[in-house]
Amino acid sequence: MKSIQTRRDFLGKSTLAGMAALSVPLTSCSDTDRPVEEKVARPPEFLVPAGDAIPITGTFLDEISHDIPHQNWGEKEWDADFLNMKAIGIDTVIMIRSGYRKFITYPSKYLLAKGCYMPSVDLLDMFLRLADKHGMNFYFGLYDSGKYWDTGDLSWEIEDNKYVIDEVWKDYGEKYKSFRGWYISGEISRKTKGAIGAFHALGKQCKDVSGGLPTFISPWIDGKKAVEAASGDITRAKAVSVIEHEREWGEIFDGIHDVVDACAFQDGHIDYDELDAFFSVNKKLADKYGMKCWTNAETFDRDMPIRFFPIKFDKLRLKLEAAKRAGYEKGITFEFSHFMSPQSAYLQAGHLYRRYKEYFGIA
């Protein structure tokens, strides 16, 4: 199966070279102690209504990365970033996955016995402590064995997560008040083999072990920007129609809605003039099956041949405005720390943060 341009695709050598040439650190080691809050300049006279959009109130935490570089933060940097998140109203953090292949975020007895590498620190414990400290809700992302990406079959993920879910709830879930839900981390689109069965089995176990804590998924729309990341293409000719999207996702929602509480479609695979059509269908389906309709407002840009840099503010604004028009309940993003944080390795991320604060009138 050919890989699709999701966040899980690895960058090619040319991408890494371009990244080195085009991005520079916003801060150095010497200025990490400066106050997180900076004075926001007086907003310009907007040509559009300011703040007429759904705000971003949740973000993924991408510590097991695939196609973006590690920032190699320790707890001091993460603590500062939680403050940056909180300053713009983020109340929910989602660990995007607890492990991928042999790299894991916590010392799982089960996964270590299967040959995974011991992490240098317990990132899961750190994120939960920081979420407790800053009054945020934490969602745990399940383990990704990588077999789905090799075979196209999600049923492989059920077996390992049977143990991971039980282990994590016993060792962490009952210990931290911020542990408020689960993220079923398989990133799928339409017609993914075994998706309904796998999502149902995983969602049911998460709910059963935790007394019914909420679960959510974040699939991608099979749109015109769903291209191979390794290619230089930005769009493709063949893409799903709105009618096909509604029919196929109606079948998936019908099979999982009793154990999956919310769906946050990734918003970057369709064009900006398609947002209203697809978003209205997503909300219609979620309402029909009693699910929450969130948006995963990607803060990286899919419109460039170099993968991936922080998105232009107006592109993000268009997506958030469309989500508000569709009546979505919550906006989350992939992901704040790389693409929107003022302490990101990308200089552009801090600028996006300031433009966002100006638009929403956040001091």
C-alpha positions as CSV (number, residue, x, y, z in Angstrom):
1,M,0.0,0.0,0.0
2,K,1.4,3.4,-1.0
3,S,1.6,5.8,1.9
4,I,-0.6,8.9,1.9
5,Q,0.6,12.3,3.0
6,T,-0.3,12.1,6.7
7,R,1.9,13.2,9.6
8,R,3.3,9.6,9.8
9,D,5.2,9.8,6.5
10,F,8.9,10.2,6.9
11,L,10.7,13.2,5.4
12,G,13.1,12.7,2.5
13,K,16.6,14.0,2.6
14,S,15.7,17.0,0.5
15,T,13.1,18.0,3.1
16,L,15.6,17.9,5.9
17,A,17.9,20.1,3.9
18,G,15.1,22.6,3.2
19,M,14.2,22.6,6.8
20,A,17.7,23.4,7.9
21,A,17.9,26.2,5.4
22,L,14.5,27.8,6.0
23,S,13.9,27.6,9.8
24,V,15.9,29.1,12.6
25,P,15.4,28.9,16.4
26,L,13.2,31.5,17.9
27,T,15.1,31.4,21.3
28,S,18.5,30.3,22.5
29,C,19.3,28.6,25.7
30,S,20.0,31.9,27.3
31,D,16.5,33.3,26.9
32,T,14.5,30.3,28.2
33,D,14.0,32.1,31.5
34,R,12.3,35.1,30.1
35,P,8.6,35.6,30.9
36,V,6.3,33.5,28.8
37,E,3.8,36.3,28.4
38,E,4.8,39.1,26.1
39,K,3.0,42.3,25.5
40,V,0.7,41.9,22.4
41,A,0.9,44.7,19.9
42,R,-2.3,46.6,19.1
43,P,-4.2,44.6,16.5
44,P,-4.3,46.0,13.0
45,E,-7.6,47.0,11.4
46,F,-8.8,43.7,10.2
47,L,-10.6,43.5,6.8
48,V,-12.6,40.6,8.2
49,P,-14.5,40.3,11.5
50,A,-12.0,39.5,14.2
51,G,-12.5,36.4,16.3
52,D,-15.4,35.1,14.2
53,A,-14.1,31.5,14.4
54,I,-14.0,28.5,16.6
55,P,-11.0,28.9,19.0
56,I,-8.3,26.2,19.4
57,T,-8.8,24.7,22.8
58,G,-6.9,21.5,22.4
59,T,-3.6,20.2,21.0
60,F,-1.8,17.0,20.3
61,L,1.5,16.4,22.0
62,D,3.8,14.9,19.4
63,E,6.6,13.2,21.2
64,I,6.9,10.1,19.0
65,S,7.4,12.0,15.8
66,H,7.5,10.8,12.2
67,D,7.9,13.6,9.8
68,I,8.7,16.6,12.0
69,P,11.9,17.0,14.0
70,H,12.2,16.5,17.7
71,Q,12.8,19.7,19.7
72,N,14.4,17.7,22.5
73,W,12.6,19.5,25.2
74,G,12.9,18.6,28.9
75,E,10.4,19.3,31.6
76,K,11.4,22.9,31.9
77,E,10.6,23.6,28.2
78,W,7.4,21.6,28.3
79,D,6.2,23.4,31.5
80,A,6.8,26.7,29.7
81,D,4.8,25.5,26.7
82,F,1.9,24.4,28.8
83,L,1.8,28.0,30.0
84,N,1.9,29.3,26.4
85,M,-1.0,26.9,25.6
86,K,-3.0,28.0,28.5
87,A,-2.5,31.7,27.6
88,I,-4.6,31.2,24.5
89,G,-7.3,29.1,26.1
90,I,-6.1,25.5,25.5
91,D,-7.7,23.3,28.1
92,T,-7.0,19.8,26.6
93,V,-3.8,18.0,25.6
94,I,-3.7,14.8,23.7
95,M,-0.6,12.5,23.6
96,I,-0.8,11.6,20.0
97,R,0.5,8.1,20.5
98,S,2.1,6.3,23.4
99,G,4.6,4.6,21.1
100,Y,5.4,3.8,17.5
101,R,7.2,0.6,16.6
102,K,10.1,0.4,19.1
103,F,10.0,3.9,20.5
104,I,7.7,4.4,23.5
105,T,6.8,7.3,25.8
106,Y,6.7,5.4,29.1
107,P,8.4,2.3,30.6
108,S,5.7,-0.2,29.5
109,K,6.5,-3.7,30.9
110,Y,4.6,-5.3,28.1
111,L,6.2,-3.3,25.3
112,L,9.7,-3.6,26.7
113,A,9.3,-7.3,26.8
114,K,8.4,-7.2,23.1
115,G,11.7,-5.5,22.3
116,C,10.8,-1.8,22.5
117,Y,13.5,0.7,23.6
118,M,13.6,2.0,27.2
119,P,12.8,5.8,27.1
120,S,15.2,8.0,29.0
121,V,12.3,9.6,30.9
122,D,8.7,8.8,31.6
123,L,7.0,11.3,29.2
124,L,3.5,10.0,30.1
125,D,4.0,10.7,33.8
126,M,5.5,14.1,33.0
127,F,2.6,15.2,30.7
128,L,0.1,14.0,33.3
129,R,1.9,15.9,36.1
130,L,2.0,19.1,33.9
131,A,-1.7,18.7,33.0
132,D,-2.6,18.4,36.7
133,K,-0.5,21.4,37.5
134,H,-2.0,23.6,34.8
135,G,-5.6,22.4,35.2
136,M,-5.8,20.7,31.8
137,N,-7.6,17.6,30.5
138,F,-5.3,14.8,29.2
139,Y,-6.2,12.2,26.6
140,F,-4.0,9.2,26.2
141,G,-3.1,8.1,22.7
142,L,-2.9,4.4,22.1
143,Y,0.2,2.4,20.9
144,D,1.0,2.2,17.2
145,S,2.9,-1.0,16.3
146,G,3.5,0.3,12.7
147,K,1.9,-2.9,11.3
148,Y,-1.1,-0.9,10.0
149,W,1.2,1.3,7.9
150,D,2.9,-1.8,6.5
151,T,-0.2,-3.8,5.8
152,G,-3.1,-1.4,5.6
153,D,-5.0,-3.5,8.2
154,L,-5.9,-1.9,11.5
155,S,-6.8,-5.2,13.2
156,W,-3.1,-5.6,14.1
157,E,-3.4,-2.8,16.6
158,I,-6.0,-4.6,18.8
159,E,-3.7,-7.2,20.3
160,D,-0.9,-4.9,21.7
161,N,-3.4,-2.3,22.9
162,K,-5.3,-4.9,24.9
163,Y,-2.3,-4.9,27.3
164,V,-1.4,-1.2,26.9
165,I,-4.8,0.1,27.8
166,D,-5.1,-2.1,31.0
167,E,-1.5,-1.3,32.0
168,V,-1.8,2.5,31.5
169,W,-5.1,2.8,33.3
170,K,-3.8,0.8,36.3
171,D,-0.5,2.7,36.6
172,Y,-1.5,6.2,35.5
173,G,-5.2,6.6,35.0
174,E,-6.3,6.1,38.5
175,K,-3.4,8.3,39.8
176,Y,-3.9,11.5,38.0
177,K,-7.1,13.6,38.0
178,S,-6.2,15.1,34.5
179,F,-6.5,11.7,32.8
180,R,-9.9,12.4,31.2
181,G,-10.1,10.3,28.1
182,W,-8.6,8.2,25.3
183,Y,-7.4,8.9,21.7
184,I,-7.7,5.9,19.3
185,S,-4.6,6.8,17.4
186,G,-5.1,5.0,14.1
187,E,-5.2,7.6,11.4
188,I,-7.5,6.3,8.8
189,S,-9.6,7.5,5.8
190,R,-12.4,5.8,4.0
191,K,-12.3,2.0,3.2
192,T,-9.5,1.3,5.6
193,K,-9.4,-2.5,6.1
194,G,-10.6,-3.5,9.6
195,A,-11.3,0.0,10.7
196,I,-14.8,-0.5,12.1
197,G,-13.9,-3.7,14.0
198,A,-10.6,-2.3,15.3
199,F,-12.1,1.1,16.4
200,H,-15.0,-0.6,18.1
201,A,-12.8,-3.1,20.0
202,L,-10.4,-0.4,21.2
203,G,-13.0,2.1,22.1
204,K,-15.0,-0.5,24.1
205,Q,-12.0,-1.6,26.1
206,C,-11.0,2.0,26.8
207,K,-14.5,2.7,28.1
208,D,-14.8,-0.5,30.0
209,V,-11.6,-0.2,31.9
210,S,-12.0,3.5,32.8
211,G,-15.6,3.6,33.8
212,G,-16.8,5.2,30.5
213,L,-14.2,8.0,29.9
214,P,-14.7,9.6,26.5
215,T,-12.8,8.4,23.4
216,F,-12.2,10.2,20.1
217,I,-10.7,9.7,16.7
218,S,-9.0,12.0,14.2
219,P,-9.2,10.6,10.6
220,W,-8.3,12.3,7.4
221,I,-10.6,13.2,4.5
222,D,-9.5,11.6,1.2
223,G,-9.4,14.9,-0.6
224,K,-7.3,16.5,-3.3
225,K,-4.4,17.2,-1.0
226,A,-4.1,13.5,0.1
227,V,-0.9,13.0,-1.8
228,E,2.3,11.0,-1.1
229,A,4.6,13.1,1.1
230,A,7.7,11.9,-0.7
231,S,6.5,13.3,-4.0
232,G,6.7,16.9,-5.1
233,D,3.0,17.0,-5.8
234,I,0.7,19.2,-3.8
235,T,-2.7,18.0,-5.1
236,R,-4.0,15.1,-7.1
237,A,-6.8,14.8,-9.7
238,K,-8.7,12.0,-8.0
239,A,-10.4,12.9,-4.7
240,V,-13.5,11.8,-2.8
241,S,-16.7,13.6,-3.5
242,V,-18.9,15.0,-0.7
243,I,-21.5,12.4,-1.5
244,E,-19.1,9.5,-1.3
245,H,-17.6,11.0,1.9
246,E,-21.0,11.1,3.5
247,R,-22.0,7.6,2.5
248,E,-18.7,5.9,3.5
249,W,-18.3,7.7,6.8
250,G,-22.0,7.1,7.6
251,E,-21.1,3.4,7.5
252,I,-18.1,3.8,9.7
253,F,-20.0,6.0,12.3
254,D,-22.9,3.5,12.3
255,G,-20.4,0.8,13.5
256,I,-18.5,2.8,16.1
257,H,-20.7,5.5,17.6
258,D,-21.6,3.5,20.7
259,V,-17.9,3.5,21.8
260,V,-16.4,6.5,20.1
261,D,-17.7,9.8,21.5
262,A,-16.1,12.4,19.1
263,C,-14.6,12.7,15.7
264,A,-12.1,15.4,14.8
265,F,-11.4,15.2,11.1
266,Q,-8.1,16.5,9.9
267,D,-8.9,19.6,7.9
268,G,-5.8,19.9,5.7
269,H,-6.6,17.4,2.9
270,I,-9.3,19.5,1.2
271,D,-9.2,22.9,-0.4
272,Y,-10.4,26.1,1.3
273,D,-13.4,26.5,-0.9
274,E,-14.5,22.9,0.0
275,L,-14.5,23.5,3.7
276,D,-18.2,24.4,4.1
277,A,-19.4,21.4,2.1
278,F,-17.4,18.8,3.9
279,F,-17.7,20.4,7.3
280,S,-21.5,20.5,7.1
281,V,-21.6,16.8,6.2
282,N,-19.3,16.0,9.1
283,K,-21.6,17.8,11.5
284,K,-24.7,16.2,10.0
285,L,-23.2,12.7,10.5
286,A,-22.0,13.4,14.0
287,D,-25.4,14.7,15.0
288,K,-27.1,11.7,13.4
289,Y,-25.0,9.2,15.4
290,G,-24.9,11.2,18.7
291,M,-21.2,12.0,18.4
292,K,-19.4,15.2,19.1
293,C,-18.0,17.0,16.0
294,W,-14.6,18.5,16.6
295,T,-12.1,19.9,14.1
296,N,-8.4,19.0,13.9
297,A,-7.3,22.4,12.6
298,E,-3.8,21.6,11.3
299,T,-1.3,24.4,12.0
300,F,1.1,23.1,9.4
301,D,1.0,24.0,5.7
302,R,0.1,21.3,3.1
303,D,0.3,23.7,0.2
304,M,4.1,23.7,-0.1
305,P,6.3,21.0,-1.7
306,I,8.5,21.2,1.5
307,R,7.0,19.2,4.3
308,F,6.1,20.7,6.8
309,F,6.2,24.3,8.1
310,P,3.9,26.5,10.1
311,I,0.8,27.5,8.2
312,K,0.0,31.0,6.9
313,F,-2.4,32.7,9.4
314,D,-5.1,33.4,6.9
315,K,-5.3,29.7,5.9
316,L,-5.8,28.8,9.5
317,R,-8.3,31.5,9.9
318,L,-10.4,30.3,7.0
319,K,-10.5,26.8,8.5
320,L,-11.5,28.0,12.0
321,E,-14.2,30.3,10.5
322,A,-15.7,27.4,8.5
323,A,-15.7,25.2,11.6
324,K,-17.7,27.8,13.5
325,R,-20.2,28.2,10.6
326,A,-20.7,24.4,10.7
327,G,-21.4,24.4,14.4
328,Y,-18.5,22.3,15.5
329,E,-18.1,21.8,19.3
330,K,-14.4,22.0,19.8
331,G,-11.2,23.0,17.9
332,I,-8.0,21.0,18.4
333,T,-4.8,21.2,16.5
334,F,-1.8,19.2,15.2
335,E,0.1,20.7,16.8
336,F,0.8,23.6,19.0
337,S,4.4,23.0,20.2
338,H,6.0,22.7,16.7
339,F,3.8,25.0,14.6
340,M,2.4,27.6,16.9
341,S,4.5,27.9,20.0
342,P,6.6,31.1,20.6
343,Q,9.4,28.8,21.8
344,S,9.2,26.4,18.7
345,A,12.3,25.7,16.7
346,Y,10.4,27.3,13.8
347,L,10.6,31.1,13.8
348,Q,7.3,31.3,11.9
349,A,5.5,29.5,14.7
350,G,5.9,32.4,17.2
351,H,4.6,34.8,14.5
352,L,1.5,32.6,14.0
353,Y,1.0,32.6,17.8
354,R,1.0,36.4,17.8
355,R,-1.3,36.7,14.8
356,Y,-3.8,34.3,16.4
357,K,-3.8,36.3,19.7
358,E,-4.4,39.5,17.7
359,Y,-7.3,38.0,15.8
360,F,-9.0,36.7,19.0
361,G,-8.1,39.7,21.1
362,I,-6.0,37.9,23.6
363,A,-3.7,40.1,25.6
